[in-house]
Amino acid sequence: MRRPPRAKFVNYPLGFESGRFRDRQNQFDVVAEALKGFDEMTSPGVDPLAYEWRLGWDMVHEREKGKLDHRSPRTTTPQYQTEEDRLMAEGRQA
């Protein structure tokens, strides 16, 4: 089994790996604790951080039920803000 050289793990939903939404102190604490790994971790592995955010997981579950997510469905068709954006992305002049 291969392990990363050094990693810190925080059990927060994807997209919130650096801390709770709109909680600057928690974000600072999570990132500061993760950075300590550069000095403290001496062998390959994953060290869990001692943070918990139950409301974050509840929020994700509500989003998955369609209660909080009002975005358009994802597709494989590229979408652009403007026609100029489309032309530039395709390598053509606007």
C-alpha positions as CSV (number, residue, x, y, z in Angstrom):
1,M,0.0,0.0,0.0
2,R,1.4,3.4,-1.0
3,R,0.9,6.3,1.4
4,P,1.5,10.0,0.8
5,P,4.9,11.3,2.1
6,R,3.1,13.4,4.7
7,A,-0.6,14.5,4.9
8,K,-2.9,16.0,7.4
9,F,-6.6,15.1,7.2
10,V,-9.5,17.2,8.3
11,N,-12.9,15.4,8.2
12,Y,-14.8,18.3,6.6
13,P,-16.9,18.0,3.4
14,L,-15.1,18.5,0.1
15,G,-14.6,22.1,-0.6
16,F,-14.1,23.0,3.0
17,E,-10.7,21.4,3.5
18,S,-9.2,24.7,4.8
19,G,-11.9,25.4,7.4
20,R,-15.6,26.0,8.1
21,F,-17.5,28.4,5.8
22,R,-17.2,32.0,6.9
23,D,-15.3,31.1,10.1
24,R,-12.0,32.9,9.8
25,Q,-10.7,31.6,13.1
26,N,-11.4,28.0,12.3
27,Q,-9.8,28.4,8.8
28,F,-6.7,29.9,10.4
29,D,-6.5,27.1,13.0
30,V,-7.0,24.3,10.4
31,V,-4.3,25.7,8.1
32,A,-1.9,26.5,10.9
33,E,-2.3,23.0,12.3
34,A,-1.8,21.4,8.9
35,L,1.4,23.5,8.2
36,K,2.9,22.1,11.4
37,G,3.1,18.8,9.6
38,F,6.1,20.1,7.7
39,D,8.1,20.2,11.0
40,E,6.5,17.5,13.0
41,M,5.9,14.6,10.6
42,T,9.0,12.6,10.0
43,S,7.6,9.5,8.2
44,P,5.0,8.8,5.5
45,G,1.4,8.8,6.6
46,V,-1.8,10.6,7.2
47,D,-2.4,12.4,10.5
48,P,-6.0,13.4,11.3
49,L,-6.6,16.9,12.6
50,A,-8.8,17.1,15.7
51,Y,-11.6,19.2,14.2
52,E,-15.2,18.2,13.7
53,W,-18.0,20.0,11.8
54,R,-21.2,18.1,11.9
55,L,-23.3,21.0,10.6
56,G,-21.1,21.0,7.4
57,W,-21.9,17.4,6.7
58,D,-25.6,18.1,7.4
59,M,-25.4,21.0,4.9
60,V,-24.0,18.7,2.3
61,H,-26.7,16.1,2.8
62,E,-29.4,18.7,2.5
63,R,-27.7,20.0,-0.7
64,E,-27.7,16.4,-2.1
65,K,-31.4,16.2,-1.4
66,G,-31.9,19.2,-3.7
67,K,-33.0,21.5,-0.8
68,L,-30.1,23.9,-0.9
69,D,-28.6,23.5,-4.4
70,H,-30.3,25.7,-7.0
71,R,-27.5,25.5,-9.6
72,S,-28.1,24.4,-13.2
73,P,-27.5,20.7,-13.8
74,R,-23.9,19.9,-14.9
75,T,-23.3,18.9,-18.5
76,T,-20.3,18.0,-20.6
77,T,-21.1,20.9,-23.0
78,P,-18.8,23.9,-22.5
79,Q,-20.6,27.0,-21.4
80,Y,-19.3,30.5,-21.8
81,Q,-20.2,33.9,-20.4
82,T,-20.0,35.6,-23.8
83,E,-19.4,34.8,-27.5
84,E,-16.0,36.4,-27.2
85,D,-15.1,33.9,-24.4
86,R,-16.1,31.0,-26.6
87,L,-14.0,32.2,-29.5
88,M,-11.0,32.8,-27.2
89,A,-11.4,29.3,-25.7
90,E,-11.5,27.8,-29.1
91,G,-8.3,29.6,-30.1
92,R,-10.0,32.0,-32.5
93,Q,-10.0,35.8,-32.5
94,A,-13.0,37.6,-31.2
